[in-house]
């Protein structure tokens, strides 16, 4: 199984007086444009998707929808899960993922530092080995999903992916 782990794009700053509560924070115009370019770059590198799973927070769902468009994946089929919310236990996400026997290429969308914990758990590391930037993407390949036995195939910054999509 291939698992693409994507941090949400640039969202309205929580310190902005116009910022809604954290679950409702949304992508900025710049965040939307850059995330579209990143998604295009991921597709240019050969990414495909059988399943998209997202945190229910607005900014993560918006990022998932942008990727769905680039991947030609139906937006209404994006699965939401609280297991990608900040503070969630990575092992529970992998247990849930292991139940899906039909998907070989999965994208998940969430938040820092939760996604860095997810990557570490997937690599069977006790410590974080990454620090995903906004709209950054990591690709892990798994021999076994639960308990996770994965390998980091690549980790790409948004800037690198935007260049790949041009």
SEDREN-77388 format. One record per atom (N, C-alpha, C, CB): z, y, x. Coordinates in steps of 0.05 Angstrom, whole numbers, padded with zeros to 5 digits, always signed. Glycine has a CB too. Layout:
! SEDREN-77388
ZYX...
***
This chain:
! SEDREN-77388
+00000-00024+00017+00000+00000+00000+00000+00025+00018+00024+00000-00019-00015+00045+00009-00015+00071+00022+00000+00090+00005-00045+00081+00027+00018+00105+00017+00033+00125+00002+00029+00153+00016+00064+00118+00002+00017+00171+00001+00014+00198+00010+00038+00214-00001-00014+00211+00000+00052+00227+00016+00076+00242+00009+00069+00272+00013+00101+00234+00026+00070+00287-00010+00061+00315-00009+00083+00333-00018+00036+00318-00028+00089+00353-00001+00108+00374-00010+00093+00394-00027+00122+00387+00016+00107+00405-00046+00094+00425-00064+00084+00449-00048+00114+00434-00086+00065+00464-00060+00054+00487-00047+00074+00511-00048+00028+00495-00060+00064+00534-00038+00081+00558-00036+00088+00568-00065+00065+00581-00021+00114+00570-00070+00124+00578-00096+00137+00605-00095+00144+00556-00107+00142+00617-00118+00156+00642-00119+00183+00638-00106+00159+00652-00149+00191+00658-00090+00216+00656-00075+00239+00657-00094+00218+00679-00055+00259+00640-00089+00283+00639-00107+00298+00665-00107+00301+00616-00100+00295+00682-00086+00308+00707-00084+00293+00730-00099+00311+00715-00054+00268+00724-00107+00253+00744-00122+00266+00750-00148+00223+00734-00126+00270+00775-00155+00283+00782-00181+00268+00770-00205+00284+00812-00184+00242+00765-00202+00227+00753-00225+00228+00722-00225+00197+00762-00223+00242+00710-00205+00242+00682-00203+00258+00669-00226+00255+00673-00176+00245+00649-00239+00260+00634-00260+00280+00615-00247+00239+00619-00278+00295+00600-00263+00313+00580-00252+00297+00560-00235+00328+00565-00275+00310+00547-00216+00297+00530-00196+00277+00510-00208+00318+00515-00181+00284+00495-00229+00265+00475-00240+00239+00488-00250+00278+00460-00263+00240+00514-00257+00217+00528-00268+00202+00545-00248+00226+00545-00291+00210+00545-00223+00196+00561-00203+00167+00550-00201+00210+00560-00175+00148+00568-00198+00120+00561-00200+00105+00570-00174+00107+00574-00224+00081+00559-00170+00065+00566-00147+00055+00594-00150+00041+00546-00144+00054+00608-00127+00043+00635-00127+00012+00632-00127+00053+00651-00101-00002+00655-00130-00031+00654-00129-00040+00643-00102-00044+00682-00134-00027+00653-00080-00033+00644-00053-00027+00614-00051-00017+00660-00032-00005+00605-00063+00002+00577-00062-00018+00559-00076+00029+00573-00075-00029+00569-00098-00049+00554-00113-00074+00551-00096-00055+00567-00140-00084+00574-00085-00109+00574-00069-00106+00556-00045-00116+00602-00061-00084+00559-00030-00080+00543-00006-00078+00513-00013-00056+00552+00010-00064+00507-00034-00060+00479-00042-00087+00466-00050-00040+00476-00065-00104+00482-00063-00131+00472-00070-00146+00464-00045-00147+00493-00086-00144+00481-00024-00158+00476+00001-00146+00451+00015-00156+00500+00020-00120+00448+00014-00106+00425+00026-00115+00400+00012-00075+00428+00024-00116+00400-00014-00124+00376-00030-00153+00369-00023-00122+00382-00060-00170+00389-00020-00198+00384-00013-00199+00371+00015-00214+00411-00013-00182+00381+00033-00181+00369+00060-00172+00340+00060-00162+00385+00078-00152+00334+00043-00143+00306+00042-00165+00288+00032-00118+00304+00022-00181+00297+00012-00203+00282+00002-00224+00279+00024-00215+00295-00023-00229+00300+00040-00248+00299+00062-00240+00278+00083-00251+00327+00075-00214+00273+00085-00204+00253+00104-00205+00225+00092-00176+00260+00113-00215+00222+00068-00218+00196+00055-00196+00188+00036-00219+00176+00076-00179+00206+00029-00157+00199+00010-00168+00193-00018-00137+00222+00008-00157+00172-00029-00163+00164-00057-00136+00158-00071-00182+00139-00058-00136+00157-00097-00111+00153-00111-00114+00134-00135-00099+00179-00120-00096+00114-00136-00094+00097-00160-00072+00108-00178-00088+00068-00152-00053+00123-00167-00030+00133-00182-00020+00159-00169-00008+00112-00183-00013+00178-00186+00000+00203-00178+00028+00204-00191-00017+00228-00185+00048+00209-00175+00076+00210-00185+00088+00237-00176+00093+00186-00176+00101+00251-00193+00112+00277-00186+00140+00282-00196+00094+00299-00197+00154+00298-00181+00179+00310-00191+00172+00325-00216+00193+00328-00169+00190+00327-00235+00184+00342-00260+00185+00373-00256+00203+00334-00282+00195+00382-00233+00196+00411-00229+00168+00423-00230+00210+00418-00202+00166+00448-00241+00140+00460-00245+00122+00461-00220+00144+00489-00256+00134+00470-00198+00117+00474-00173+00106+00447-00163+00134+00487-00152+00122+00426-00166+00112+00399-00158+00090+00389-00177+00135+00379-00157+00094+00393-00202+00074+00385-00222+00048+00401-00218+00084+00389-00251+00050+00427-00213+00026+00443-00208+00011+00432-00183+00033+00473-00204+00026+00425-00162+00014+00414-00138+00000+00388-00145+00035+00410-00116+00013+00371-00160+00002+00345-00168-00024+00349-00184+00022+00329-00185-00024+00369-00202-00048+00374-00218-00071+00384-00201-00042+00395-00240-00066+00400-00181-00087+00410-00162-00098+00386-00147-00075+00431-00142-00081+00368-00138-00091+00344-00124-00106+00326-00143-00067+00329-00111-00097+00324-00168-00111+00307-00188-00139+00316-00191-00096+00308-00215-00143+00342-00193-00171+00353-00195-00188+00345-00171-00170+00384-00198-00177+00349-00147-00192+00342-00123-00198+00313-00121-00177+00352-00098-00179+00296-00130-00182+00267-00128-00196+00255-00152-00154+00254-00125-00204+00272-00171-00216+00263-00196-00199+00243-00211-00244+00251-00191-00173+00250-00213-00153+00233-00226-00145+00248-00252-00128+00228-00207-00143+00234-00274-00136+00247-00300-00107+00259-00299-00137+00227-00323-00106+00285-00303-00080+00300-00302-00060+00288-00321-00084+00329-00308-00069+00279-00345-00050+00269-00364-00037+00242-00356-00064+00265-00391-00048+00230-00335-00037+00204-00325-00017+00208-00302-00060+00186-00315-00012+00233-00294+00008+00238-00273+00035+00229-00284+00008+00268-00264+00048+00212-00269+00074+00202-00277+00096+00220-00266+00078+00172-00267+00115+00227-00282+00138+00244-00274+00162+00226-00269+00145+00266-00295+00178+00233-00248+00202+00217-00243+00224+00235-00231+00196+00194-00224+00248+00231-00240+00271+00246-00229+00278+00235-00202+00295+00243-00248+00266+00212-00194+00271+00200-00168+00259+00217-00145+00261+00172-00167+00243+00237-00152+00231+00255-00131+00245+00282-00132+00201+00258-00136+00266+00285-00147+00281+00310-00147+00298+00313-00122+00299+00312-00173+00304+00338-00114+00322+00341-00091+00348+00326-00095+00328+00371-00086+00357+00313-00074+00382+00298-00075+00380+00269-00084+00401+00312-00092+00356+00261-00092+00352+00233-00102+00354+00214-00079+00325+00231-00117+00362+00190-00086+00365+00168-00066+00337+00155-00061+00385+00147-00075+00328+00156-00036+00301+00146-00028+00298+00117-00035+00296+00150+00001+00319+00101-00031+00316+00072-00036+00310+00066-00066+00342+00058-00028+00320+00083-00084+00315+00079-00112+00285+00084-00118+00333+00098-00129+00274+00105-00105+00245+00110-00109+00229+00086-00099+00237+00136-00093+00235+00076-00076+00220+00053-00065+00223+00028-00083+00229+00046-00037+00246+00024-00094+00250+00002-00113+00232+00004-00137+00280+00000-00122+00231+00029-00148+00214+00035-00171+00184+00031-00164+00219+00064-00181+00177+00040-00140+00149+00038-00131+00141+00008-00128+00146+00052-00104+00160-00008-00119+00154-00037-00115+00146-00051-00141+00178-00051-00102+00155-00040-00163+00148-00053-00189+00119-00050-00197+00166-00040-00211+00105-00030-00184+00077-00025-00190+00060-00043-00172+00070+00005-00186+00050-00064-00183+00035-00083-00167+00005-00077-00167+00039-00112-00178-00004-00057-00183-00033-00052-00186-00043-00029-00169-00038-00047-00215-00025-00013-00158-00034+00011-00144-00033+00006-00114-00018+00036-00152-00055+00011-00100-00055+00008-00071-00055+00035-00056-00078-00009-00062-00060+00056-00071-00061+00083-00059-00047+00102-00079-00090+00092-00054-00023+00112-00070-00006+00128-00088+00000+00155-00075+00020+00113-00094-00001+00176-00090+00008+00202-00082+00034+00209-00096-00014+00224-00088+00053+00220-00081+00078+00230-00093+00082+00258-00085+00102+00212-00086+00094+00274-00103+00097+00303-00099+00126+00311-00104+00078+00319-00118+00137+00326-00085+00165+00333-00088+00173+00356-00070+00182+00310-00082+00197+00355-00060+00210+00377-00048+00223+00370-00021+00232+00388-00066+00227+00391-00004+00242+00388+00021+00271+00393+00015+00231+00407+00043+00289+00380+00030+00284+00360+00050+00283+00331+00039+00307+00361+00071+00283+00329+00013+00282+00302-00001+00259+00286+00009+00280+00306-00031+00235+00297+00012+00212+00282+00020+00214+00272+00049+00186+00298+00017+00227+00289+00066+00232+00280+00094+00250+00256+00095+00243+00304+00111+00270+00256+00076+00287+00232+00074+00271+00208+00064+00311+00238+00054+00252+00212+00046+00235+00191+00036+00218+00179+00058+00217+00202+00013+00207+00196+00075+00191+00187+00098+00209+00171+00117+00179+00212+00113+00233+00182+00124+00251+00168+00142+00258+00140+00131+00277+00184+00147+00265+00139+00105+00272+00113+00093+00248+00094+00094+00281+00117+00064+00224+00104+00089+00200+00088+00090+00194+00076+00118+00176+00104+00081+00204+00090+00138+00200+00081+00166+00224+00066+00176+00194+00105+00184+00244+00062+00158+00268+00048+00165+00284+00063+00187+00263+00020+00174+00283+00090+00185+00298+00107+00204+00323+00118+00191+00280+00129+00215+00344+00120+00206+00369+00131+00195+00368+00162+00195+00393+00121+00212+00350+00173+00211+00348+00202+00214+00320+00212+00206+00355+00211+00243+00319+00237+00197+00294+00250+00190+00277+00252+00216+00298+00278+00178+00251+00245+00213+00233+00247+00235+00211+00267+00230+00220+00219+00241+00212+00280+00206+00191+00299+00198+00205+00323+00186+00171+00287+00179+00189+00344+00183+00197+00368+00169+00172+00379+00155+00211+00390+00188+00165+00367+00132+00140+00375+00119+00140+00404+00111+00137+00358+00094+00117+00417+00117+00113+00445+00109+00104+00444+00080+00092+00459+00128+00105+00468+00067+00095+00470+00039+00066+00462+00039+00099+00498+00028+00059+00443+00021+00032+00431+00019+00025+00413+00042+00011+00453+00016+00045+00406+00059+00040+00387+00080+00038+00358+00068+00063+00388+00101+00024+00341+00083+00020+00314+00073+00025+00293+00095-00009+00311+00062+00039+00272+00088+00043+00249+00106+00031+00224+00092+00073+00245+00112+00019+00207+00108+00009+00182+00098+00024+00159+00111-00022+00179+00104+00037+00143+00095+00051+00119+00104+00037+00094+00093+00081+00120+00095+00036+00073+00109+00025+00047+00100+00048+00028+00101+00001+00038+00118+00049+00011+00079+00071-00008+00076+00062-00036+00076+00086-00002+00051+00076-00053+00091+00073-00082+00089+00090-00091+00066+00081-00097+00116+00113-00078+00063+00132-00084+00041+00144-00058+00032+00155-00104+00050+00146-00054+00006+00155-00029-00005+00185-00028-00009+00141-00023-00032+00197-00051-00018+00226-00051-00022+00238-00077-00013+00232-00046-00052+00257-00076+00007+00264-00052+00022+00240-00043+00039+00289-00057+00040+00237-00017+00043+00213-00006+00056+00209-00015+00085+00214+00024+00055+00184-00023+00090+00176-00030+00117+00149-00016+00122+00175-00061+00122+00150+00010+00129+00126+00025+00131+00120+00036+00158+00127+00048+00112+00097+00047+00161+00087+00058+00186+00075+00085+00180+00067+00038+00201+00081+00105+00196+00068+00131+00193+00040+00130+00204+00085+00153+00207+00020+00134+00187-00008+00134+00196-00016+00162+00206-00026+00125+00173-00009+00182+00190-00013+00210+00199+00005+00229+00183-00042+00218+00196+00009+00252+00196+00025+00274+00185+00008+00299+00190+00054+00276+00198+00001+00313+00169-00017+00336+00172-00005+00361+00161-00044+00330+00159-00008+00383+00176+00001+00409+00167-00020+00419+00147+00004+00429+00191-00012+00438+00130-00031+00449+00111-00054+00462+00125-00016+00470+00093-00049+00475+00147-00070+00489+00162-00092+00469+00171-00059+00504+00187-00083+00447+00182-00102+00426+00191-00118+00415+00168-00087+00403+00205-00105+00410+00145-00120+00399+00122-00139+00420+00110-00100+00390+00101-00131+00445+00110-00149+00466+00100-00174+00467+00117-00136+00494+00100-00172+00464+00143-00195+00464+00161-00212+00439+00156-00186+00464+00191-00199+00416+00151-00214+00391+00146-00231+00393+00120-00195+00367+00144-00222+00410+00101-00235+00412+00076-00258+00432+00075-00216+00420+00055-00262+00446+00097-00284+00466+00098-00311+00454+00103-00279+00487+00119
***
